[in-house]
Structures are given as structure tokens and as C-alpha cells.
Amino acid sequence: MAKKATTGKAAMAVPGAISREVAYAIAEGRHADPFAVLGPHDGRVNAFVPGAADLRILCPGAEPVLMTRDADVPELFSGPLADAGPYRLRARGGDGTEWEFEDPFRFGPVLGELDEYLLGEGTHKRIWQVLGAHLITHQGVAGTHFAVWAPNAQRVSVVGDFNIWDGRRHPMRKRGATGVWETFIPDLPEGSTYKYEIRGPQGQVLPLKADPVGFGSEHAPANGSVVRRIDGEWLDDYWMQHRAASHAIDAAISIYEVHLGSWKRAPGDRMLSYLELADQLVDYVIDMGFTHIELMPISEYPFDGSWGYQPVGLYAPTVRHGTPSEFRAMVDAAHRKGLGILLDWVPGHFPTDPHGLGRFDGTALYEHQDPREGFHQDWNTLIYNYGRVEVSNYLTSNALYWLEEYHLDGLRVDAVASMLYRDYSRQAGQWVPNKDGGRENYEAIALLQRVNVAAYGEVPGIVTIAEESTAFPGVSRPVNHGGLGFGYKWNMGWMNDTLAYMQRDPVYRKHHHHQMTFSLHYAWSENFILPISHDEVVHGKKSMIDKMPGLGGEKFANLRAYYGFMWTHPGKKLMFMGCEFAQGREWNHNQSLDWHELDQPLHKGVQNLVRDLNRLYRDTPALHVNDTRPAGFEWLEANDAEHSVFAYARKGHVGDPMVAVALNMTPVERRYRLGFPAPGQWDEVLNTDAAAYGGENRGNMGGVVTEAKPWHGQPQSALVTLPPLSAVIFRQG
């Protein structure tokens, strides 16, 4: 029946009278403002209860009042209300079954005027406190409050098992011009599954939508949102008060990147829970000497093969490993043991799954209407409309949400380059220039700056990190100095150049010598992190050990030398799980790492090396305090391409012992004269050829003493042994 709904006010002009048009609109779920019709009005109660044969009003201290049943719409009832106080309803079905319940239409709004104003303006920094599903007590009754932004919808309802997925039973109240809809459902407990049923601007019923600000989700492939609490006790006060020092540019930062679903599996190939990871993963990472864990995205996502980089539930920790409270417990456990937790955050795009954000209210709400601006051709995903204030607010609030509610120590922002440029991975004619005719995405730039200002301004001690692969200027420069405002940027150039060098047969390396030195030309232009991430060990790129040339032991020697270079090169460190023990195969998100390989001495040796490199890096100021300053680095020998030898000094604060590093990237042992930046004893504090690492113990018998023979531009030097394919690290004695 395509009948047009009249306003509730007109329908209720006569007490107890509901017009036929309104009655049919209520019954068909078309009415745009059912709160104006249902619930208490003018001394009567109107109720729509499918399945009820009769309905009674229950008031404290009064006899039940039998309600009148509408002749045309039998699910619609009306009856006099004894007083203006609270009441309940008692229904009886045709089979005689009775049930009693609170009338959701008797409850007033929850959102306040200030919330409405800030939401409409796009300046509500913490939208998760007002949108989503919240367990509250409202007007003396416990239940769940729902609120969702859908400005172009004709009607929005909450549906779930609790109402037989019937959108007519719990329609929401629209809150003015903000486009926000809300309702309070009494007696609805934690753990309830729900979605939003939305009628679009043309009255079309859309695919059921998950909550954009939902805190929990069903297990995939099911995709409903789940009512979850996100509050709880924290025991990490000491860490939170002191963590800022752990993120400073003069701190030792060494990050272990983890995909929680495949780091390790429980018997039966089950993914570990957050509580199991709080024990096993945290203790392992601490033992290995890393300072932080970086979690690949744990915002709820439908497809395992996306590794989390196509999230649908941006506010929900994935249920694959447990509930929000269990995720909070994992973070708390890490903090109590002095370990930071970073999160991969994905504001660059979202998938087209029907239950997600795409055309959420029947219009291009979160995304651009024009696919030249709003569709990622590489990933078949949608791009946020960063210029829309509500969308910018949604993403900024999400960043704060993870930092505040879950005490995360920082965000590593994914695919920043794809956000910065309108022509990213597009041909001519496939993109829309900015207002000045250029390729820079001004709106995305403003969003990133806004996120960084909010994060650093609102949450003390955190850090933000950009995965940015271009030469865009000022990524880690403060916003008030014209930058994007990140704390650090991944050094993708260093990674690409040095891995290309290492994959060459040593006989050809002399022709590509400066692939290893080029990064020092720009090493101080940003605050850099040196990444060996998951992207380098998938999709046919080979594992780290398999990238190395040679056979057997030579492959391991190459990898050990490279790790020695990485840990002594300026810049903070990041390593993907499995690389620390030279896993033989590429990473597979569907199975555990190959921990059994640690039974083999060469793999165990690489693990021992990474543990010791982390210890040396953390304990030696010269290796980290000037990671982002030219004062911390000096070439001793940058041009010995013929022998594929590199040598350099690292320096900390005045008075800190200096470090000298020599790399031999050929399979030939060398007796090599090395200039040292100071006279006297230099202790060999790490040698990648040590037997404990799988090498042959060729080295310098614990150290060398310089002689007054100028070399490498230094007044003193010493003859040192450089084992084949090795890194040797000396520290001033």
C-alpha cells in the first residue's frame, strides 16, 4: 500500500484517533516519525505490537487496562493512561502466550543539544561517546541506547534477534538537522546482535547495515554488530605516565610487526585469543628485546585475506581473538611489562561489502559520488570523502578512540601516499584535479593534519607514524611548521634500495655500491623508521632468507650482515614477525609461523642475533640518540666499491662511547685497515660471524687498539678482520 504518511501531530488531534494513512504507514514501516504517534500522547498510549492478540497497560498500583485494537491494522493498539508515570505493556498472543515488556516509545531522547550541535558542526572529538550502542540506565530502566548518522534516510530502525529482525518494531527518532537517529531499547543486554534497517531517500529498503560506530561484531562470515562494553579497569598507570620518553627521537625504538591470526596458532589450528597473546606474544617480544608491538589492523574486517586492511567495523576490535575487554587486557599486560602497542590504522579506504559504509543511507555518504575521487582501482575499495566535515570528524574521532579507550601508544597510518595524491595509481582522465588544478589532495592532507593535531594534543605521550612511499615534504614536520604532523615516517627508499643490493650476487655488488649509501643523502629530512614489513615477504617477493644470494650458510651470512647494517644505520627499526628467525617460506596469513625452524642452528642463530642487536641498540646511546640528526653519523669509508666494504661511525651525546661499524659484503675474508674516530681501545661488541649466530667465529679476539696511522680521514687506525659477508661492530673502550 503506497500510502503517504501524515504527521503524527495531525493524526493525534483527536485523542485515541489515528488516521488510516498513519496507521498503514506505521504497520508498513514507512512512517518517518513514529515517536510522534506511538507511546504516550494526550493521556493515551498507542502501541504497535505484531503478534499480539490483546495488549494491556500496566501502571504501578492500578489495574491493567485493556487497549483497543485497531480494526484495520490489528497490530496497532490504543488505550487510556491512568497517570503520567512509567508503565509497562503485557501482550498475549493468539496461542495464549503472554509476555511483558517496557514500551520503547515511552522513553525520551538521550542525546543533548550540545552533542547535536557538535555532531552537526563536525567538531565532536569523541563521537563514540554518543553514537553507536551504549549500555545505559535511562529514566530508571537499564537497556541499550543506539544512535547512528544517516541524514538522507527516510526511516532507520534497529533490528536483531530481539525483535525478529523486524524493522517496524524499533524505529528510531530523528534528531533535527544533524541527520542523527537515536532510540533507547529497554532491557536489551550486552552481547545482543543488531544491525540498522534503513529506508533510503526514495523509500527503498537498503541491505542491513552494521553500525559504523559499533564496538563489537559477530564472527565472520556473519557481520552483525554486537552490543559491547568498552570501559574497564587499567593497571598501567606507570607506563602511561612515562611512555612519552619511549617515543622521543632520541629513544631506542625497535618495533615487532605482528599479524595476530598467524603469529602462532593453538592446537587444532585455532587462532590465539587476546588473553593467550597477552601471555605468549608479550613475553616473546620482551625476550627478543623489541620496544613495541605493531599490530596489523584489528578493526573488524570481513575478509581474512585483506589482513585487516579493508575494515568495516572501524570501532570494533576484531572478535577473531575475543571481546573488547579481552583486547584491553592484552594492551594492559604489555604496558605492565614495559612494552608499547602500536596499531595499523586504515583511514585511506573501506570495502564495498553491502553491510558496510558504502551508500550507507542510500547516498554516497562516507564516500565520494564520483568514482574518479571515490573508488580505488587497485583495491576495489571506496575512498572517504575527506572534505565532508562529518566524515573527517568520524575518522579523527576514531583515531582518538583507539588511543584513549584502549590506551594504544600510537597509530601507524596505512597507505598515506594513496591519500595525498588524487592521481594515485590513475591514468590521465581518471582523476579530478584539486581546485588549483594540481594532484595534491588538499582535503586528505587537512584530515591527516587534523588527526595528528588531535592525537598529540589530546593524548599525552603517543606517537603517529606514516607509511608514506613518496618524497612528499614534511611528513614528520609539525603542522604549525607546514608539515603533516607525524612523529615518524617509514623509510621506504632505504628499504627498496638496500634490499635490491642485497639480492644481487656479491660479484655484482660493486657495480651497485651506492644503493647502500644513498639513504644517507636524505636521512635527516624526516624522522625515519627503517621497515622490513609484511609487504616484503608476500606475493612472490620471497622471504628475507630466500631473497639472499648463495647457498646454505652463505644465505644466512648475507642476512645476518644485512641485519647488522639495519640496526646500526640511522633510523628506528621495524621488523615483521618471522623475519627475526629467517623463516624459510613467505608469510601465509592462514597458518602459524614456522616455529619448528628454530630447531635448526642457522635459524636459531639469526634469532639470537636479532635479540642481541636489540639489546646493543637499546644499551648503546650512540646507536639511537642521534637517529634523526646528522651529528650522529660519520662515514669512515663510503666508496670502497671494489671490495664492497662500508664503514661508518655512530655518535651519541658528548661523552657517550662512539661506535664504529664495518661491513664486508663479499664472501672473502679481509684484513682491512680501518680508521677510527678516536684513539685507544675499541671493543668488538658484536660480530655477525659469531658461532652463536651461525657463523664461524672469525673476528678480532674481542677488540683492537688503534695506532697513530692516519686512515679514512681519521688520525688513527687499526688493522681489523672482516669475516666474509659480515657486520662487525666496535664500541669505544
C-alpha positions in Angstrom: 0.0 0.0 0.0 1.8 3.1 -1.2 0.1 5.5 1.2 1.8 8.7 2.2 2.3 9.1 6.0 0.8 12.2 7.6 2.5 13.9 10.5 1.9 12.4 13.9 0.6 15.7 15.3 -2.3 15.8 12.8 -3.1 12.1 13.4 -3.4 12.6 17.1 -5.5 15.8 17.0 -8.4 13.7 18.4 -7.4 11.6 21.5 -7.2 8.0 20.5 -7.7 8.6 16.9 -5.0 7.6 14.4 -5.7 8.3 10.7 -5.7 5.4 8.3 -2.8 6.8 6.4 -0.7 7.0 9.6 -1.8 3.5 10.8 -0.8 1.9 7.5 2.5 3.8 7.4 3.3 2.5 11.0 2.3 -1.0 10.0 4.4 -0.9 6.8 7.4 0.7 8.5 7.2 3.8 6.3 6.4 6.4 8.9 9.3 8.9 9.3 8.4 9.9 12.9 6.7 7.1 14.7 7.6 8.6 18.1 5.0 11.3 17.3 2.4 8.6 17.1 3.4 5.7 19.3 4.0 5.8 23.1 2.1 8.2 25.5 0.2 11.1 23.9 -2.6 13.2 25.3 -3.4 10.8 28.1 -3.4 7.7 25.9 -0.8 5.1 24.9 -0.5 3.9 21.3 1.4 0.8 20.6 2.3 -1.3 17.6 2.9 -4.9 18.7 3.0 -7.6 15.9 1.9 -11.0 17.1 -0.3 -9.6 20.0 -4.0 -10.7 20.2 -4.6 -8.3 23.0 -2.5 -5.7 24.9 -2.7 -4.2 28.4 -1.2 -1.2 30.0 0.4 -1.9 33.4 0.7 1.1 35.8 2.0 0.8 39.3 -0.8 0.5 41.8 -3.5 0.3 39.1 -5.5 -2.4 37.4 -4.3 -3.5 34.0 -6.0 -1.5 31.2 -7.1 -3.5 28.1 -6.2 -1.5 25.0 -8.4 -1.1 22.0 -7.3 -3.0 18.8 -7.4 -1.1 15.5 -9.9 -2.6 13.2 -7.8 -2.1 10.0 -4.3 -2.6 11.5 -4.7 -5.4 14.1 -1.1 -4.9 15.4 -2.0 -1.4 16.4 -3.5 -0.7 19.9 -4.6 2.3 21.8 -5.7 2.8 25.4 -6.1 5.4 28.2 -3.1 6.0 30.5 -4.0 6.2 34.2 -1.2 8.7 35.1 1.8 10.3 33.5 4.2 8.0 35.3 6.1 4.9 33.9 4.2 2.0 32.6 4.8 -1.4 31.1 2.9 -3.4 28.5 1.6 -7.0 28.7 0.8 -8.8 25.5 -1.0 -12.1 24.8 -0.5 -14.0 21.6 -3.1 -15.9 19.7 -1.8 -19.1 21.3 -2.3 -17.7 24.8 1.4 -17.0 25.4 2.0 -13.9 27.5 5.0 -11.6 27.6 5.6 -8.3 29.5 7.9 -5.5 28.4 8.8 -1.9 28.6 7.4 0.3 25.8 10.5 1.8 24.0 8.3 4.6 22.8 7.7 6.0 26.3 11.4 7.0 26.7 12.6 10.4 25.8 15.8 11.3 23.8 19.2 10.7 25.3 21.4 13.0 23.1 21.8 16.5 24.4 21.7 19.8 22.5 25.4 20.2 22.7 26.0 16.8 21.3 23.7 17.6 18.4 25.4 20.9 17.7 28.9 19.4 17.7 27.9 16.4 15.6 26.2 18.7 13.1 29.3 21.0 13.0 31.7 18.1 12.6 33.7 19.1 15.7 32.6 16.4 18.2 36.0 14.9 19.0 34.6 11.8 20.7 31.6 10.7 18.6 31.9 7.2 20.0 30.6 8.5 23.3 27.3 9.5 21.7 27.0 7.3 18.6 27.0 3.5 18.5 25.3 1.2 21.0 25.7 2.1 24.7 24.5 0.2 27.8 22.9 2.8 30.0 20.2 3.3 32.5 17.6 5.8 31.1 14.6 7.0 33.1 15.3 4.4 35.7 15.5 1.4 33.3 18.6 -0.5 32.1 18.9 -1.0 28.3 20.9 0.0 25.3 20.9 3.4 23.6 21.5 3.4 19.8 22.5 6.4 17.7 23.6 6.5 14.0 24.2 9.1 11.4 22.0 8.7 8.3 21.0 12.2 7.2 19.3 11.2 3.9 17.3 8.2 5.3 13.5 8.3 5.4 13.5 5.9 8.3 16.1 4.0 10.4 15.3 1.0 12.7 17.4 -1.2 15.0 16.9 -4.9 14.1 18.1 -8.1 15.6 17.1 -11.4 17.1 15.4 -9.4 19.9 12.8 -8.2 17.5 12.8 -11.0 14.9 14.8 -8.6 12.6 11.5 -6.6 12.0 12.3 -3.0 11.2 8.8 -1.9 12.2 9.3 -2.7 15.9 12.2 -0.4 16.9 12.2 2.6 14.5 14.5 5.4 15.6 13.9 9.1 16.4 15.5 11.6 14.0 17.3 14.4 15.8 16.8 17.5 13.7 19.2 18.7 11.0 22.2 16.7 12.3 21.0 13.6 10.4 21.4 11.5 13.6 18.8 8.9 14.6 18.5 7.5 18.1 16.4 5.2 20.3 16.6 3.6 23.6 15.7 -0.1 23.8 14.9 -1.1 27.4 16.2 -4.4 28.8 18.5 -5.1 25.8 21.7 -6.7 27.3 25.3 -6.8 26.3 26.0 -9.4 23.7 22.9 -8.6 21.6 23.5 -8.7 17.9 22.0 -5.9 15.8 22.0 -4.0 12.5 20.3 -1.0 11.1 17.5 -1.3 8.6 17.4 1.9 6.6 14.9 3.3 4.1 16.8 5.4 1.6 15.7 8.8 0.3 13.4 7.2 -2.3 11.9 4.9 0.3 14.0 1.9 -0.8 14.9 -0.6 1.9 18.7 -1.0 1.8 20.8 -4.0 2.7 21.0 -4.3 6.5 23.9 -2.2 7.8 26.4 -2.8 10.5 27.0 0.0 13.0 29.7 2.5 11.8 30.5 3.1 15.4 29.7 -0.4 16.7 32.1 -1.7 19.4 31.7 -5.4 18.7 30.9 -7.7 15.8 29.8 -11.3 15.1 32.4 -13.8 13.9 32.9 -13.8 10.1 31.2 -14.6 7.8 28.4 -13.3 10.0 28.6 -9.5 10.1 26.1 -8.1 12.6 27.2 -5.6 15.2 27.2 -6.7 18.8 26.5 -4.6 21.9 29.7 -4.5 23.9 31.1 -2.5 26.9 34.4 -0.8 26.3 35.0 0.5 29.8 37.1 -1.3 32.4 40.0 -1.2 34.9 43.5 -0.3 33.9 46.7 -1.2 35.8 49.2 0.6 33.6 49.5 3.9 35.3 53.3 3.8 35.5 53.6 3.1 31.8 51.1 5.8 30.8 52.9 8.4 32.8 56.3 7.6 31.4 55.7 6.4 27.9 56.5 9.7 26.2 60.2 9.1 26.6 59.8 5.8 24.7 58.6 7.7 21.6 61.1 10.6 21.5 63.5 11.0 18.6 66.4 10.1 20.9 64.8 6.9 22.1 65.7 3.4 21.1 62.6 2.3 19.1 62.5 -1.3 17.8 59.1 -2.5 16.6 57.9 -6.1 16.0 55.1 -6.1 13.4 52.5 -8.8 14.1 49.5 -10.3 12.4 47.7 -11.8 15.4 46.0 -14.5 13.4 49.2 -16.1 12.1 51.9 -15.4 14.6 51.2 -18.6 16.4 48.2 -21.0 16.4 46.8 -23.1 19.2 46.3 -26.8 18.8 43.6 -27.6 16.2 44.9 -24.6 14.2 42.8 -22.2 16.3 43.8 -18.5 16.4 45.1 -17.4 19.8 42.9 -15.3 22.0 43.8 -11.8 23.2 44.3 -13.3 26.6 46.7 -16.0 25.3 48.5 -13.4 23.3 48.8 -11.2 26.4 50.9 -14.0 27.8 52.7 -15.7 24.9 53.3 -12.8 22.4 54.1 -10.2 25.0 56.6 -12.4 26.8 58.3 -13.4 23.5 58.6 -9.8 22.2 60.1 -8.7 25.5 62.6 -11.6 25.5 63.6 -10.6 21.9 64.3 -7.0 23.1 61.8 -5.1 20.9 60.3 -2.0 22.5 57.0 -2.1 20.7 54.5 -4.4 19.1 52.8 -3.1 15.9 49.5 -4.8 15.3 48.4 -5.2 11.8 44.8 -3.8 11.7 42.5 -5.3 14.3 39.5 -3.1 13.4 36.8 -5.6 12.4 37.1 -6.8 8.8 35.1 -9.3 6.8 37.8 -11.0 4.7 40.7 -12.7 6.2 42.7 -12.3 3.0 42.7 -8.5 3.5 44.8 -8.9 6.6 42.6 -6.3 8.2 43.4 -3.6 5.7 39.8 -3.5 4.5 38.0 -2.7 7.7 34.2 -2.5 8.1 34.0 -2.1 11.9 36.4 0.8 12.5 35.5 1.0 16.2 35.4 -2.8 16.9 38.4 -4.8 17.9 38.1 -8.0 15.8 36.2 -10.7 17.6 38.6 -13.3 16.0 40.6 -13.1 19.2 38.0 -12.1 21.7 36.0 -9.2 23.2 36.9 -5.6 23.7 37.6 -6.2 27.3 40.0 -9.0 26.4 41.8 -6.8 23.9 42.1 -4.2 26.6 43.6 -6.8 28.9 46.3 -7.6 26.3 47.3 -4.0 26.0 47.4 -3.7 29.8 49.6 -6.7 30.1 52.0 -5.3 27.6 52.2 -2.0 29.4 52.7 -3.5 32.8 55.8 -5.2 31.3 57.2 -2.1 29.7 56.1 -2.8 26.1 54.3 -0.4 23.8 51.5 -1.3 21.5 51.0 0.5 18.1 48.1 -0.1 15.8 47.9 -0.1 12.0 45.2 2.4 11.2 43.4 2.5 7.8 41.7 5.8 7.0 42.5 5.6 3.3 39.7 3.4 2.1 37.0 0.9 3.0 35.4 -2.1 1.3 32.2 -2.3 -0.7 30.6 -5.0 1.3 26.8 -4.4 1.4 26.7 -4.3 5.2 29.5 -1.6 5.4 29.7 2.2 4.9 29.1 2.2 1.1 26.0 4.2 0.2 25.1 3.9 3.9 21.8 5.8 3.8 21.2 5.2 0.1 23.6 8.0 -0.9 27.3 8.4 -1.2 27.6 9.4 2.4 31.1 8.4 3.6 32.5 8.2 0.1 32.6 10.4 -3.0 29.8 10.2 -5.5 32.3 10.4 -8.4 34.3 7.2 -8.8 37.2 9.2 -10.0 37.5 10.5 -6.5 35.8 7.8 -4.5 37.0 4.4 -5.9 40.4 2.7 -5.5 41.1 0.9 -8.7 43.9 -1.1 -7.2 42.0 -2.5 -4.2 38.3 -2.2 -5.4 37.5 -0.2 -2.4 35.9 3.1 -1.6 37.7 6.3 -0.7 36.4 8.5 2.2 35.1 12.0 1.3 37.6 13.8 3.5 36.2 17.2 2.6 32.9 16.3 4.4 33.1 17.6 7.9 31.1 14.6 9.4 33.4 12.1 7.7 36.6 14.0 8.8 35.1 14.0 12.3 34.3 10.3 12.1 37.9 9.4 11.3 39.5 11.9 13.7 37.3 10.5 16.5 38.3 7.0 15.5 42.0 7.8 16.0 41.3 9.2 19.4 39.1 6.3 20.3 41.9 3.7 19.9 44.3 5.9 21.8 42.0 6.8 24.6 39.7 3.9 25.2 42.4 1.2 24.6 45.5 3.1 25.8 47.3 2.4 22.5 50.6 4.1 22.3 50.4 5.1 18.7 49.0 4.8 15.2 50.8 3.7 12.1 48.7 5.2 9.3 48.4 2.9 6.3 48.9 3.9 2.6 49.4 7.6 3.2 50.7 8.1 -0.3 47.3 6.9 -1.7 45.6 9.6 0.3 47.9 12.5 -0.5 47.6 12.4 -4.3 44.4 12.5 -6.4 46.1 10.7 -9.3 47.4 7.9 -7.1 47.6 4.8 -9.4 45.4 6.6 -12.0 45.9 7.4 -15.7 45.1 10.8 -17.2 41.4 11.5 -17.3 40.8 9.0 -14.4 41.1 11.6 -11.7 39.8 15.0 -10.7 42.3 17.8 -10.1 42.2 19.9 -6.9 40.8 23.5 -7.0 44.2 24.7 -8.2 44.5 22.2 -11.0 47.1 20.1 -9.1 47.3 16.5 -8.0 47.6 17.0 -4.2 44.5 16.0 -2.2 44.0 19.1 0.0 41.2 17.5 1.9 43.2 14.4 2.8 46.1 16.5 3.8 43.9 18.5 6.1 42.5 15.3 7.6 45.9 13.9 8.3 47.0 17.2 9.9 43.7 17.3 12.0 44.3 13.7 13.2 47.8 14.4 14.2 46.9 17.7 16.0 44.1 15.9 17.8 46.2 12.9 18.7 49.2 14.8 20.1 47.0 17.5 21.6 44.5 15.2 23.4 46.5 12.1 24.3 49.9 12.7 26.1 52.8 10.5 25.2 51.6 8.9 22.0 53.3 8.7 18.6 52.0 8.6 15.0 53.8 7.0 12.1 53.2 7.4 8.3 53.6 4.6 5.8 54.4 7.1 3.0 56.4 6.0 -0.1 56.9 9.2 -1.9 59.0 12.3 -1.4 56.1 14.4 -0.1 57.8 17.1 2.0 57.4 17.5 5.7 55.6 14.2 6.6 57.2 14.3 10.1 57.3 18.1 10.4 54.9 19.7 12.9 51.6 21.0 11.4 52.4 24.6 12.7 55.5 24.4 10.6 53.7 23.3 7.4 54.1 19.6 7.8 51.7 16.7 8.1 52.5 16.4 11.8 53.5 12.7 12.1 56.1 11.7 14.6 57.9 9.3 12.2 57.8 8.2 8.6 58.7 4.8 7.2 61.9 5.0 5.0 60.7 3.0 2.0 63.5 4.3 -0.1 66.1 2.8 2.2 64.3 -0.5 2.2 63.9 -0.7 -1.6 67.5 0.3 -2.3 69.2 -1.9 0.2 67.1 -5.0 -0.5 67.9 -4.6 -4.2 71.6 -4.5 -3.3 71.4 -7.5 -1.0 69.6 -9.7 -3.5 72.5 -9.3 -6.0 75.2 -11.9 -6.3 78.2 -10.4 -4.4 80.3 -10.4 -7.6 78.0 -7.7 -9.0 77.6 -5.7 -5.8 80.5 -3.4 -6.6 78.6 -2.0 -9.5 75.7 -1.0 -7.3 77.6 0.1 -4.2 75.8 3.3 -3.6 72.4 1.6 -3.3 73.6 1.1 0.3 74.9 4.7 0.8 72.2 6.7 -1.0 69.9 6.8 2.0 72.4 8.9 3.9 71.8 11.8 1.5 68.3 12.3 2.9 68.5 10.5 6.2 67.8 13.7 8.2 65.0 15.1 6.0 62.4 13.2 8.1 62.3 11.3 11.4 62.7 7.8 9.8 61.8 4.3 10.7 63.6 1.5 8.8 60.9 -1.0 7.9 61.2 -4.7 6.9 57.4 -5.1 6.9 54.9 -7.8 5.9 54.7 -6.4 2.4 58.3 -7.5 1.7 57.7 -11.2 2.4 54.5 -11.9 0.4 53.1 -12.1 -3.1 56.2 -13.7 -4.6 58.7 -11.3 -3.1 60.2 -14.2 -1.2 61.1 -14.5 2.5 64.0 -12.5 3.8 66.3 -15.5 3.8 65.2 -16.6 0.3 66.0 -13.1 -1.0 69.6 -13.6 -0.1 72.1 -15.0 -2.8 74.2 -18.0 -2.3 73.6 -21.4 -0.9 73.1 -22.7 2.6 75.3 -20.9 5.1 76.1 -18.0 2.7 72.4 -17.0 2.5 72.3 -16.8 6.3 75.6 -14.9 6.4 74.2 -12.3 4.0 71.0 -11.9 6.1 73.0 -11.6 9.3 75.2 -8.9 7.7 72.1 -7.0 6.5 70.5 -7.1 9.9 73.8 -5.7 11.4 73.7 -2.9 8.8 70.0 -2.2 9.6 70.4 -2.0 13.3 73.5 0.4 13.0 72.1 2.6 10.2 70.4 5.8 11.4 66.7 5.4 12.0 64.3 3.5 14.3 63.7 -0.2 13.5 60.7 -2.3 12.4 60.7 -6.0 11.6 57.9 -8.3 10.6 57.3 -11.4 12.6 59.2 -14.5 11.3 62.0 -12.4 9.8 63.7 -12.5 13.2 64.4 -16.2 12.8 64.8 -16.2 9.0 61.6 -18.1 8.2 62.2 -20.0 5.0 58.8 -19.5 3.2 56.8 -16.4 2.5 54.3 -15.3 5.1 50.9 -17.0 4.9 48.1 -15.3 6.9 46.2 -18.6 7.1 48.8 -20.5 9.2 51.2 -20.1 12.0 54.8 -19.1 11.6 57.2 -22.0 11.2 58.4 -22.1 14.7 59.8 -25.6 14.2 62.6 -24.0 12.2 64.2 -22.8 15.4 65.3 -26.4 15.9 67.9 -25.7 13.2 71.0 -23.9 14.3 71.2 -21.4 11.5 67.6 -20.2 12.1 68.2 -20.1 15.9 71.4 -18.2 15.2 69.5 -15.4 13.4 67.1 -15.2 16.2 70.0 -14.9 18.7 71.5 -12.1 16.5 68.3 -10.1 16.4 67.9 -10.4 20.2 71.5 -9.2 20.7 71.1 -6.4 18.1 68.1 -5.1 20.0 70.0 -5.3 23.3 73.0 -3.5 21.8 70.8 -0.9 20.1 69.0 -0.1 23.4 72.0 -0.2 25.6 74.3 1.9 23.4 73.3 5.6 23.2 75.5 6.2 20.1 73.2 3.9 18.1 69.9 5.7 18.8 70.1 9.1 20.4 71.0 10.8 17.2 69.0 8.6 14.8 67.4 11.7 13.3 70.4 14.1 13.4 73.4 14.3 11.1 75.6 14.7 14.2 75.1 11.1 14.9 76.7 9.7 11.8 80.1 9.9 10.0 81.3 7.9 7.0 84.6 6.3 7.5 84.6 4.6 4.2 81.7 5.0 1.7 83.4 4.5 -1.6 85.3 1.1 -1.5 83.1 -0.4 -4.1 85.8 -2.7 -5.3 85.8 -4.6 -2.1 82.1 -4.0 -1.2 83.2 -2.7 2.2 81.3 0.1 4.1 82.5 1.7 7.3 80.9 4.4 9.5 80.8 5.8 13.0 77.8 6.4 15.1 77.9 9.1 17.8 75.6 9.9 20.7 75.8 12.8 23.2 79.1 14.3 24.1 80.8 11.8 26.4 78.9 8.7 25.1 81.2 6.0 23.8 81.3 6.1 20.0 80.6 3.1 17.7 82.5 2.1 14.6 80.8 -0.3 12.1 82.4 -2.2 9.2 80.5 -4.3 6.7 82.1 -6.8 4.3 79.5 -7.7 1.6 81.7 -10.2 -0.2 82.3 -13.9 0.6 86.0 -13.1 1.0 87.6 -12.6 4.5 89.6 -9.4 4.6 92.4 -8.0 6.7 91.4 -4.4 6.5 92.8 -1.1 7.8 90.0 0.9 9.4 90.2 4.5 10.5 88.7 5.0 13.9 87.2 8.4 15.2 89.2 8.2 18.5 92.4 6.6 19.7 92.7 3.7 22.1 90.9 0.5 22.8 87.8 -0.4 20.6 85.9 -3.4 21.8 84.3 -5.8 19.3 80.8 -5.8 20.8 79.0 -7.7 18.0 80.2 -9.7 15.1 77.6 -11.4 12.8 80.0 -14.2 12.1 79.9 -15.4 15.7 79.2 -19.1 16.2 76.2 -18.2 18.4 74.7 -16.6 15.3 75.5 -19.5 13.0 78.9 -18.1 11.8 82.5 -19.4 12.1 83.8 -17.2 14.9 86.2 -15.2 12.7 86.9 -11.8 14.2 89.2 -9.6 16.3 89.7 -11.5 19.5 87.5 -9.1 21.5 88.8 -5.8 20.1 91.6 -3.8 18.6 93.9 -0.9 19.7 94.5 1.9 17.3 97.9 3.2 16.2 98.8 6.7 15.2 98.5 5.9 11.5 96.0 8.2 9.7 93.4 6.4 7.6 89.9 7.1 6.3 90.3 10.8 7.2 91.0 9.9 10.9 94.3 10.5 12.8 94.4 6.8 13.9 93.5 3.4 12.6 93.8 -0.3 13.2 94.0 -3.5 11.2 90.8 -5.4 11.6 89.5 -8.8 10.5 86.3 -8.6 8.4 84.8 -12.1 8.1 83.1 -12.9 4.8 79.6 -11.5 4.5 79.6 -9.9 7.9 79.0 -6.8 10.0 81.5 -6.1 12.8 80.6 -3.5 15.4 83.2 -1.9 17.7 82.5 0.3 20.7 84.9 2.8 22.2 86.5 1.2 25.2 
